[in-house]
Amino acid sequence: MRRLMGWKVILMNVSFYYHRAFSSQMVSIQQVVLNSRPGKNGQPVAENFRLEESTLPEDLQEGQVKVHTRYLSVDPYMRCRMNEDTGVDYLGPWQVSRVADGGGVGVVEDSKHPMFQKCDVVTSLNWPWQTRAIVDGKVLMKLDPQLVDWHLSYFLGIVGMPGLTSLLGVREKGHVKPGANQTMVVSGAAGACGMLAGQIARLEGCSRVVGICGTDEKCQVLVHEMGFDAAVNYKKDNVAEKLLEYCPDGVDSYFDNVGGQISEVVISQMKKNSHVILCGQISMYNKDVPYPPPLPAQTEATLKERNITRERFVVINYSDKHAMGLVQLSQWLKEGKLKVRETMVKGLENIGAAFESLMKGGNIGKQLVVVSEG
């Protein structure tokens, strides 16, 4: 009996030390998974996401990088990823009970990839919604913090994908000609892309820029901070009447972030041979319609009669111009020619609420989640 008791004590001790040794090789993290789908026609809510505790192994495999998350991006296109079918071929759906992902910026903590070393600042379009993560180095891009004067969040906005979308959208689809006395209208103008698109349109040569947004506060920001000539609050103003007032000679280019009735009104006031930059359709993202959504017959007729181009713009199709674009955006930022607004929410646990707010227009400028400022 005494011998059995001895073995029992030995086994307990072995178990204790094994568990302690094993636990010391794991890192505790938090992560956010897709908890449920809102349905193709449903409004997303914070409860569609769930915070979980998890762990990461201490050791890395060849080619892997361990990153500490600083900022995560929350964007309208993510609404499509909440459906089983995103409706587009370049976006995969999030899976229920699996970690969500999107644009992110962080710092390398450990690396077994030749391109990255400890303390490098990196970004990815497929950054896991986790406090820390182990990722394949192939999905990461090394960043130069001096491009943004160490404001790392700017890599998810003005000197990131929204900035590139705005810059290349205006340049590739807007047909802006300096000195041609052109007018551009921007819908969703107080969002990350819209706010930049209006400023860039001015820098590229537009003589008049008019924004459409959803609150008086946003209108004030656009006109008094961002240099727009005028702004329309679509929730209380008569959009058609205001556009006639602010764009008496008609609209030459339209940077479309919202679609729906607002876009139909703008198109009705566009000139012959003008251009629609089809960037986003946020007003339609909670509806089960194809992308881009079909237009009413009258609007289609207007496009045809006036020879108005309306081509879908996807920034990833212009990857050969990204490096040049980022340098240009950084230069304008440092020269004070581009102004920045960000809406920050602290804590990974609040990312679902941040997304819900974004989809209801609660942000001014870029919507971000601060995961760690360390």
N, C-alpha and C positions, 0 to 999 in steps of 0.2 A: 504494500500500500504506500509506504514511504517513497519507494522507487517511482511509482506512478505519479505521485505528487511532484517529485523532482522534475520528471519529464514535462509535466504540465507547466511548471514555472519556467523551464527553459524555453518551451514553445511559445509561451506568452511573451517572454522577453524578445525572442527572435521576431515574433510578429510585430511587437512594438517598434523595434529598431528598423525593421524592413519598411513599415508604414511611414516612419519618420523620414527615412532616407528617400523613399519614393515621393513623398509629399514635397520634400525640399527641391525636387527636380521639376515641379510643376508650378506655374505662375497663375494666380487667380485673376480673372478678368470679368468684365461685364460685357454683354452683347445684346443686341436687339434683333428679334426675329419677327417675321410676318406672322401675326397671330390669326388673322382671318382676312378674307377678301371682302371688300365693300359691295361687290356685285358690279356688273358693267355700268349700271345706271345709278349707282349709289354714291353718296357723298362720303369720302374717307374721314375717319375719326381717329383720335389718338389710340383708342382701344383696338384698332386693327394691328397694332404693334405690341410686343411684349418684351420686357426686360428680363434677362436670365443671367445667372451666375455660371461661369464655366472656368476652364483651366487651359493653359498652353504648356506644352513640353518645354523644358529648358534648352534642350539640344536641338540644333538645326540640321537639316539635310543639305547636301550640296545644292547650291542655287537658291536657297531660301534666305529670306531676310525677316528679322523681327522688328516691327515698327511700333512706336508709341504714338497713338492718335492725338492730334492737336485739334483739328477742325473737321467737321463733316458738312457737306453741302446738302441742302434740301431744295429740290427743283420740281417744277410742274410736270416735267416728262415722267417723273416717277409714278404718277397716277396710272399710266399705262402699264407699268410693271406690276401693279397690284392685281391685274387681271390675268387669267390663265393664258389668254392670247393678247399680246401687246398691240397687235394690229400693224406692227412694222417689223421688217426683217432684221434690223440692226439692234434691236433691244430684246433681251430675253426676260421672261417673267420671273419675279421673285416666287420662291416656293414656300408654302405654308410650313411653319415651324423651322424654317431655315434662316440663317443670318441674312439680313438685307445688306445691300451695298450700294455705293454711288461714289461721287467725287469726294476725295479726302486728302488731307495734308497731315504729315507727321514727321517724326524724327527716327532715324535708324538707331536701334539699341544693340543689335548684333547682326552679323552678316556672314554668310558663306557664299556670297555672290561676288565675283571679281569687280563689278561696277559700283558696288556700294560699300561704305564703311561706316563705323559708328559715328553718330552725330550728323550724318548727311540729312538734309531736308529733302523729302521726297513726296510725290503725289501719285495718284492713280484715279482712273475713272471707275475702278471696281474695288474701291476701298471698303473692307468689311465694317459694318457698324459695330465696332468693338473698341474697348479702351486700349487694348493691345492686340496685335495680330501677327501671325507668321504667314508670309505670302511668298509666292514665286517672284523672284526678282524681275522676271520678264514683264510683269504688269506695272512696274514702278518706273517713274521718270525722276531723275535727279534735278533739283532746283537750285538756282542761285538766289539766295535771300536778298542780295543787294539789288536785284531787279525791283523789289517792292520795299526797300529800306527796312527789311526784317518784319514787315507787317504780313506775316505768313498767310493770314486769311485772304489776302488779296489774290493769292494764287487760285482761289476758288471763285473769284469774281472778276475784277477788272483786268487782272493779268492772268486770266484762266479761260475756261471754256465760254462763260458768258461774254467776256470781252472779245474773244475771237469770233464768236457768233455775231456779235454786233458789228465789229469791224469788217469782217469778210462778207457779212450779209449786205451791208451798205455798199461795199466796194464791188461785189460780184453781181448783185441783183438790183441795186438801187439806181444805177446809171446816173450818178451825181456828176454834174459838170460845173466846176467853179466859174462864177461870173454869169451863169445862165438864169439867175433869178428864180431858182427852183424852191418849191415848198414840199417839205416832208411831214407827214402825219405819223405818229407812233401810238399804237394802242398798247395797253398794259405798260404805260410809259413810266410808272413808278417802280417797276420790277427791275431785276438785275440786268436783263438785256435791254429793256425799253429805255431805261435811264441812260445807259451808255450809248445806245443807238442814236438817240436824239443829239447828244453831245458830239458824237462822231460825225453825224450828218452835217453839223455846223462846221466842224473842222475840215471836212472834205469839200465844202463849198456851198451847201444849201444856204439860201438867204433867209428862209423862214422855217422854223420848226415848231410844230404844235403837238402837244401830248394829250392823250385821253387816259384818265384814271378814275378811281372810285371814291375819293374823299377830297374835301377842301384842303386838308393838310397836305396831301400829296400834290395837289395843284400848286400850292405855295412853294413847296420844295422844288418842283420842276422849274418854275419861273424864276424864283429868287435865288436858288442855289445852283441849279444845273444849266441855266441860261436858255431855257425854252422861251419862245416868244409869247406863248399862251398855252393854257391847259384847260381841258374840259372835264367836268365832273359828270360822268355819264349817269350817275345815280340820281342826279337832281336837275341837270341841265338838259335842254333839248339839243341833242348832239348835232342834228342836221342844221339847225339855226346857228349854233355856235361856230360850226365849221364854215358856213357861208360868211360869217362875220370875220373869222380869223384867217380864212384862206379865200379871199375874194376872187382871186384869179384861178382857183381850182387847185387840185393836188397833183403834184408830179410823181411823188414816190410815197408808198405807204408801207411802213414796217409793221406787219401784222403779227401780234402776239396772242390775240384773243379769238378771232373768228366771230361767228354768230351775227346778231343783228347790228352790232357796232361796225363790223367790217362791211356789211351790206350798205350801211349809210355812207361810210367813207368812199367805197367804190363808186357809189352813185355820183360823187362829186369829183371824181378823178378826170384828168384831161385825156385827150386823145394821145396815144402812144406813151402812156405813163406806165408805172411799174409797181407791182405788189411784191414785197419781200415776204414770202410766206415762212415765217419763223416758228410760230406756235399757234395753237387753237385752244387756249385754256378753258374757254367758256364751253367747249364741247367735250372735255376730257371725261366728264361723268355721264356721257351718253354713249349708247351702243351704236356708233356710226363709224364708217371707214375714215381713214386719215389720208389726205385731208378731206374733211367732210364735204359733201355735195352742197352746191350753192342753189338758191332759188332760181327759177327760170329767168326772172327779170334781171338778176345780177349777172347770170351767165351771158345774157343777151348784151348787157352793157359792156362786159369784157370784150366780147366779140366785135361789137359795133365800133368801139373806140380803140381797138387793137391794144388792149391793156395786157401786159404780160403778168402772169401769176404762176410762178414756178416754185415748187417746194425747195426750201433751202436746208441742207443738212451739213453742218460745219465739218463733220468728219470726212466728208468727200474732198476737202481742201487741205489735207494734211501737209502737202508740200509747201503751204503758205503759213503754217502755224508758227514756225520759229521766227520768221520775219514779223508776223503779226504781234507776237508777244514782245518783241523788242520795241516795236512802234508804240504799243500800249504803255509799256514801262516808261518810255521817253515822255509821252504826253502826261503821264501821271506825275513824274518828277518835275516837269515844267509847270505843273498846276493847270494844265489845259483840260484835264479830265477830273471831275469831282467824284467822290465815293460816298455812298451811303450803305450801311450794313444794319441788318436786324439780327442781333445776337441772342441766342437762348443758351443758358448754361446747363450742362449735365446731359449725358447720354440718355438718361431715363426720360428726358423731355423731348426727344426727337419726334415722337409720334404727334405730340401736341404742336410742335413747330410746323410739321407737315400739314396738319389740319388747318392751322392758322394761315399758312401760305396759300392753300387752296381756296380760302375765303377772303384773300386779299389783305391779310393782316400785316404784311411786311411792307417796308419802304426800302428799296434797294435789295441787296443780296441777303437771302435768308440763310443763316448759318447756325450750327450747334457747336458750342465750345465744349470739347471733351476734356481737354487738359491744357492749361496754360504754362505748365512746368517747363 
